[in-house]
Every structure is written in structure tokens, then in C-alpha cells.
Amino acid sequence: MSKKTIWITGASSGIGKATAIKFADEGWKVLISARRAELLNELSKNENIFSYPLDVTDMAQTKEVFSKIINDHENIDLCLFSSGTYERKSEKELIVENIRHVMEVNFIGVINCVSAVEKYYKTKQNGHVAIVSSPVGYRGLPKSSGYTPSKAALNNFTQGIYFDFKKFNIKVTLITPGFIKTALTDKNEFKMPFLKSTEYAADEIFNGLTKKNNFEIIFPNQIKLIYKIIQILPNKIYNYLISKYVNR
Ligand SMILES: NC(=O)c1ccc[n+]([C@@H]2O[C@H](COP(=O)([O-])OP(=O)(O)OC[C@H]3O[C@@H](n4cnc5c(N)ncnc54)[C@H](OP(=O)(O)O)[C@@H]3O)[C@@H](O)[C@H]2O)c1
């Protein structure tokens, strides 16, 4: 039987990299993308991993790279879009250029990827798109003028295409991790609750995508519970709690 194939963006580091290694260890063929080609090349020393450097903010390049991918490989079973950026220091004030950049990478960048695979999956009436967003997108947070809104947009977008793609037998999964230790969160100067490793995240993502059939993969369990509650709290209570405990 031929190997199953996954395309992963944001695979040069962090969650995307660990998930690429996990899928490769599980015998999948793994096609990896990000901007830093040297890091991708290092990873592609693994016989199951193949490098396709890409800047997701460049729509034409994203389409070109996906055309090359389908030209080089028989079938793409699953696409996992994990690219993202976060500059905590620049989020404390409203700097429009910074916000535009974060939206460009975290929101438009992912849409570029979904748009690149849309026709391919709709034509074959089969496929699976998984998007790494964040539970912080569910409600507003202080000192997060770009990242949280970009993830709010992404959560909403992902749920929207869930309905549109279902008609074409294309599965859509939203992945909302809690705090995972990566270059992105290493910049946080506060103590991150329930911090987990990238290997833990990769296991959760692999199991969620291949063994379960839920729309959302949210982990760890403590974050899952907290966010289920946060989503239903009235504004008055949510605003009080965030002002008291987070807005320092
Ligand atoms: N870590 C957490 O606690 C956490 C929690 C919830 C959600 N997330 C989300 O998880 C995803 C991965 O983040 P991470 O924590 O693993 O951070 P990371 O280690 O910094 O990984 C970010 C990845 O995105 C890629 N990337 C950034 N800009 C890109 C661009 N323009 N084009 C292509 N690739 C680009 C980076 O590669 P290059 O620089 O080589 O391009 C890198 O591979 C992000 O979407 C993040 O928002 C993280």
C-alpha cells in the first residue's frame, strides 16, 4: 500500500516541525514548508520528509509550490497549516503596521494555503485541511492588538469553510493548542500555565487528525475546560476576571 501523504507549513520549527517528525515516524510521507530552507533541508535528511520552501504571504508562490507538490507526489491526503508569528513586545500599543503584518502572516497566509489546495480537493471530492489557530482567538485579551484578533479571524474562517468544504467531502479541523514551548512562546515573560512540549503537541495533533473525528483538537485538558467556560461567560464576568487577573 502506498504511504499516506501530508503537507505541513510552519514546519521549520516548533509545533509544525515536531508534527512533521511525528508523521514521518508513523510512516507517512511528509512535505514540509516554511521560509528557512536550511532548517527544512536538515529535516529532510529523514527519508520520509521532503522540503518545499515557501513564504505563505506570497499567494503566487504558495500556488506555485502546491502545483509542484501535486506534480511530484501522487496524492495529498492531509494539509496541516501551522505557520504563524507573534511579536509580544510590539502588541502592547496599536501599531498599525505591526498589526497588518501579523494579520498578513497568521490570517491571509493561511488563506493563501487553503486557496492553493481548494481546487485540487474539490475536484477529487476528498481531502482534509487542518489549521493551527489558538484558543485565545475566542475572546479579546489585553496587550494583544494583533495576535489574538488574527486568531479570532482564523477560528471563524476555519469554522466557516468547515460547512463549505463538507459538501465536497473535504474534512476541516481546527487545532487550538494551549501553551507549547517554542520560539514563539519563549518571548513571553510571564509564567505560562500548563506549558507543554512540542512532542506532546505533535502526539495530540497526530492522534486527533488520524484517530478521532472532531472539528476541534484542543489540548491539554485543563485548557480545554478553561476555554469551554470562557466561551460562555457573560461579558461582565469575563471582563471583570481578565481586568483583575490578566490586565497587569
Ligand atoms: N506555541 C504555542 O503555545 C502556540 C499556542 C497556540 C497556537 N500556536 C500556533 O502554532 C503555530 C506554530 O507556532 P509555534 O509555536 O510552533 O512557533 P514557531 O516555532 O515560531 O513556528 C512558526 C512557524 O511558522 C513559520 N512561518 C512564519 N512566518 C512564515 C511565512 N511568512 N511563511 C511561511 N512560514 C512562516 C516559521 O518558519 P520560517 O520562519 O522558517 O518561515 C515556523 O516554522 C502558529 O500558528 C502559532 O500561532 C502556538
The ligand as a Gaussian input file, in Angstrom:
#p B3LYP/6-31G(d) Opt

LIG

0 1
 N        3.418000      27.757000      20.937000
 C        2.202000      27.935000      21.425000
 O        1.989000      27.975000      22.655000
 C        1.033000      28.081000      20.492000
 C       -0.252000      28.057000      21.057000
 C       -1.358000      28.191000      20.210000
 C       -1.161000      28.327000      18.848000
 N        0.105000      28.349000      18.328000
 C        0.246000      28.480000      16.885000
 O        1.010000      27.391000      16.416000
 C        1.623000      27.742000      15.182000
 C        3.095000      27.371000      15.231000
 O        3.730000      28.200000      16.196000
 P        4.959000      27.689000      17.081000
 O        4.613000      27.955000      18.478000
 O        5.359000      26.341000      16.650000
 O        6.053000      28.802000      16.702000
 P        7.373000      28.764000      15.817000
 O        8.303000      27.721000      16.322000
 O        7.842000      30.172000      15.786000
 O        6.859000      28.299000      14.396000
 C        6.291000      29.183000      13.467000
 C        6.466000      28.576000      12.091000
 O        5.815000      29.418000      11.148000
 C        6.697000      29.639000      10.057000
 N        6.410000      30.908000       9.401000
 C        6.335000      32.142000       9.966000
 N        6.096000      33.066000       9.027000
 C        6.017000      32.401000       7.832000
 C        5.805000      32.798000       6.496000
 N        5.615000      34.082000       6.164000
 N        5.785000      31.842000       5.536000
 C        5.963000      30.542000       5.853000
 N        6.170000      30.102000       7.096000
 C        6.204000      31.024000       8.079000
 C        8.089000      29.630000      10.693000
 O        9.069000      29.283000       9.725000
 P       10.051000      30.305000       8.968000
 O       10.441000      31.370000       9.936000
 O       11.173000      29.408000       8.556000
 O        9.269000      30.806000       7.806000
 C        7.925000      28.475000      11.681000
 O        8.156000      27.251000      11.036000
 C        1.375000      29.244000      14.994000
 O        0.291000      29.426000      14.121000
 C        1.001000      29.694000      16.403000
 O        0.195000      30.842000      16.389000
 C        1.200000      28.234000      19.125000

